[in-house]
Amino acid sequence: MNAKFVAGIVVYDNVEVLDFAGPFEVMSVVRHEDAPLITDPCAVRIVLVAESAEPVTAMGGMKVVPDFDFASCPPLDVLIVPGGPGERTEHDNPAVLDFIRARSRETKITASVCTGAFFLGKAGLLDGRRATTHSLSIGRMREMFPKVQVVENARYVDEGGVITSAGISAGIDMTLHILKRILGEDAARAAARVMEYSYAGE
């Protein structure tokens, strides 16, 4: 499939479902037949990526089968790292951090949802930048990453090549913003309309 951009979403055991499913849905509906402002049905390709190709068990028991492992993942324009309870055990995983660091050097945008920001922080991508996370994890973020300007009460924080969102559902807002940046305002509004999601733009 020739796509205008390829987005990869990292998944791991105990990942929060909406953290990855929200962004996946936003990018999926770009290709929906009822989104007439999107003239190219192959505008976006979305892949799920994990350390191995084995299924992961998301929060609540949902089984998720990755499209690629880290070694076989294709080039990405956008990388999204979700959060969830599993973040606390995975954010020190060298394989995950090495993958994020390596891909961040190639992507247009590296983004996180919720506590996925802790992966970006551990990878050194947030140093000297503004960033946000789930409201319940703001204090932990400040303690762990003193070089980061932690922002409260923001749905997402756009620092150019790095974007972080607040908790869970905020990942939808952030991904609509990413669509706007890459495909334009019309694409973001069309996706929101198909999802029946309130989108105010900037």
C-alpha positions as CSV (number, residue, x, y, z in Angstrom):
1,M,0.0,0.0,0.0
2,N,1.4,3.4,-1.0
3,A,0.4,5.8,1.8
4,K,1.0,9.5,2.3
5,F,2.2,8.6,5.8
6,V,2.7,5.5,7.9
7,A,1.9,5.5,11.6
8,G,3.1,3.0,14.1
9,I,1.6,2.4,17.5
10,V,3.6,0.5,20.1
11,V,1.7,-2.2,22.1
12,Y,2.8,-4.2,25.1
13,D,1.2,-6.2,27.9
14,N,-1.2,-4.2,30.1
15,V,-1.3,-1.3,27.7
16,E,-4.5,0.8,28.2
17,V,-6.9,-0.1,25.4
18,L,-8.2,3.4,24.5
19,D,-4.6,4.7,24.5
20,F,-3.8,2.8,21.4
21,A,-7.4,2.1,20.0
22,G,-8.3,5.8,20.0
23,P,-5.4,6.9,17.8
24,F,-5.9,3.8,15.7
25,E,-9.6,4.6,15.1
26,V,-8.8,8.3,14.2
27,M,-6.4,7.2,11.5
28,S,-8.6,4.3,10.4
29,V,-11.7,6.5,9.7
30,V,-9.7,8.7,7.4
31,R,-10.3,5.9,4.9
32,H,-14.0,5.7,5.6
33,E,-16.3,6.0,2.6
34,D,-18.3,8.7,4.5
35,A,-15.3,10.9,4.9
36,P,-15.6,12.6,1.4
37,L,-13.0,15.2,2.1
38,I,-10.4,12.4,2.1
39,T,-9.9,11.8,-1.6
40,D,-7.2,9.1,-1.2
41,P,-8.4,6.0,0.6
42,C,-4.8,4.9,1.2
43,A,-3.7,8.2,2.7
44,V,-2.8,6.6,6.0
45,R,-1.4,3.2,6.9
46,I,-1.5,2.2,10.6
47,V,0.5,-0.6,12.1
48,L,0.8,-2.1,15.6
49,V,4.3,-2.8,16.7
50,A,5.6,-4.8,19.7
51,E,8.9,-6.2,21.0
52,S,7.9,-9.6,19.5
53,A,5.3,-10.7,17.0
54,E,3.5,-12.7,19.7
55,P,0.0,-11.5,20.9
56,V,0.0,-9.0,23.8
57,T,-2.6,-8.9,26.5
58,A,-4.0,-5.3,26.9
59,M,-5.6,-4.0,30.0
60,G,-8.8,-5.9,30.7
61,G,-7.6,-9.0,28.9
62,M,-8.0,-7.9,25.3
63,K,-5.6,-9.9,23.1
64,V,-3.8,-7.8,20.5
65,V,-1.8,-9.2,17.6
66,P,1.0,-6.9,16.4
67,D,1.6,-6.4,12.7
68,F,5.3,-6.2,13.2
69,D,8.0,-6.8,15.8
70,F,10.6,-4.1,16.4
71,A,13.1,-5.7,14.0
72,S,10.7,-5.9,11.1
73,C,8.8,-2.7,11.5
74,P,8.7,-0.6,8.3
75,P,9.8,3.0,8.1
76,L,7.4,5.3,10.0
77,D,6.4,8.9,9.7
78,V,4.6,8.9,13.0
79,L,5.2,6.8,16.1
80,I,2.7,6.8,18.9
81,V,3.5,5.3,22.3
82,P,0.5,4.6,24.6
83,G,0.4,4.3,28.3
84,G,-1.3,2.0,30.8
85,P,-0.5,-0.1,33.9
86,G,2.2,-2.0,31.9
87,E,4.2,1.2,31.4
88,R,5.5,1.0,35.0
89,T,7.3,-2.3,34.2
90,E,8.1,-1.7,30.6
91,H,9.5,1.9,30.7
92,D,12.9,0.5,31.6
93,N,12.9,-2.2,28.9
94,P,16.0,-1.5,26.8
95,A,14.4,-3.0,23.7
96,V,11.5,-0.6,23.9
97,L,13.6,2.4,24.7
98,D,16.1,1.6,21.9
99,F,13.3,1.3,19.4
100,I,11.7,4.6,20.4
101,R,15.1,6.4,20.3
102,A,16.0,5.0,16.9
103,R,12.6,5.7,15.3
104,S,12.4,9.2,16.8
105,R,15.4,10.1,14.7
106,E,13.5,9.2,11.5
107,T,9.9,10.1,12.2
108,K,8.2,13.4,11.5
109,I,6.4,13.1,14.9
110,T,7.0,10.9,17.9
111,A,4.0,11.1,20.2
112,S,2.7,9.6,23.5
113,V,-0.7,9.1,25.0
114,C,-1.2,9.3,28.7
115,T,1.6,7.6,30.7
116,G,3.3,6.7,27.4
117,A,5.1,9.9,28.1
118,F,7.2,8.1,30.6
119,F,8.7,6.0,27.8
120,L,9.6,9.2,25.9
121,G,11.1,10.6,29.1
122,K,13.1,7.5,29.8
123,A,14.4,7.7,26.2
124,G,15.6,11.2,26.7
125,L,13.2,12.8,24.2
126,L,11.5,15.1,26.6
127,D,14.5,16.8,28.2
128,G,14.2,20.6,27.7
129,R,10.7,20.3,26.3
130,R,7.2,20.9,27.6
131,A,5.2,17.7,28.0
132,T,2.1,16.4,29.7
133,T,0.6,13.1,30.8
134,H,-2.4,11.8,32.7
135,S,-3.5,14.2,35.5
136,L,-3.0,11.5,38.1
137,S,0.7,11.0,37.0
138,I,1.7,14.7,36.8
139,G,3.5,14.5,40.2
140,R,5.4,11.3,39.2
141,M,6.4,12.9,35.9
142,R,7.9,15.9,37.8
143,E,9.8,13.7,40.1
144,M,11.2,11.4,37.5
145,F,12.0,14.0,34.8
146,P,13.3,17.3,36.4
147,K,14.5,18.5,33.0
148,V,11.0,18.4,31.6
149,Q,8.6,21.4,31.8
150,V,5.5,19.5,32.9
151,V,2.3,21.1,31.7
152,E,-1.0,20.5,33.5
153,N,-4.6,20.9,32.3
154,A,-3.7,20.5,28.6
155,R,-5.2,17.9,26.3
156,Y,-1.9,17.7,24.4
157,V,1.3,19.6,24.1
158,D,2.9,20.0,20.7
159,E,6.7,20.6,20.7
160,G,7.2,20.1,17.0
161,G,8.7,16.7,16.5
162,V,7.4,15.5,19.9
163,I,3.8,15.6,21.0
164,T,2.4,14.3,24.4
165,S,-1.2,14.0,25.4
166,A,-3.0,13.9,28.7
167,G,-4.9,10.8,29.8
168,I,-6.6,8.1,27.7
169,S,-9.3,9.9,25.7
170,A,-6.9,12.9,25.1
171,G,-5.1,10.7,22.7
172,I,-8.0,11.1,20.3
173,D,-7.6,14.9,20.3
174,M,-3.9,14.6,19.9
175,T,-4.2,12.3,16.9
176,L,-6.8,14.6,15.2
177,H,-4.2,17.3,15.7
178,I,-1.5,15.1,14.1
179,L,-3.9,14.5,11.1
180,K,-4.3,18.2,10.8
181,R,-0.6,18.8,10.8
182,I,0.1,16.1,8.1
183,L,-3.0,16.0,6.0
184,G,-4.7,19.3,6.8
185,E,-7.7,20.7,8.7
186,D,-10.2,19.1,6.4
187,A,-8.8,15.6,7.1
188,A,-9.1,16.1,10.8
189,R,-12.6,17.5,10.6
190,A,-13.7,14.6,8.3
191,A,-12.3,12.0,10.7
192,A,-14.0,13.6,13.7
193,R,-17.3,13.8,11.8
194,V,-17.3,10.1,11.0
195,M,-16.5,9.3,14.6
196,E,-19.2,11.8,15.8
197,Y,-16.5,13.3,18.0
198,S,-16.5,16.9,19.0
199,Y,-13.5,18.6,17.4
200,A,-13.0,22.3,17.9
201,G,-9.7,22.6,15.9
202,E,-7.1,24.9,17.3
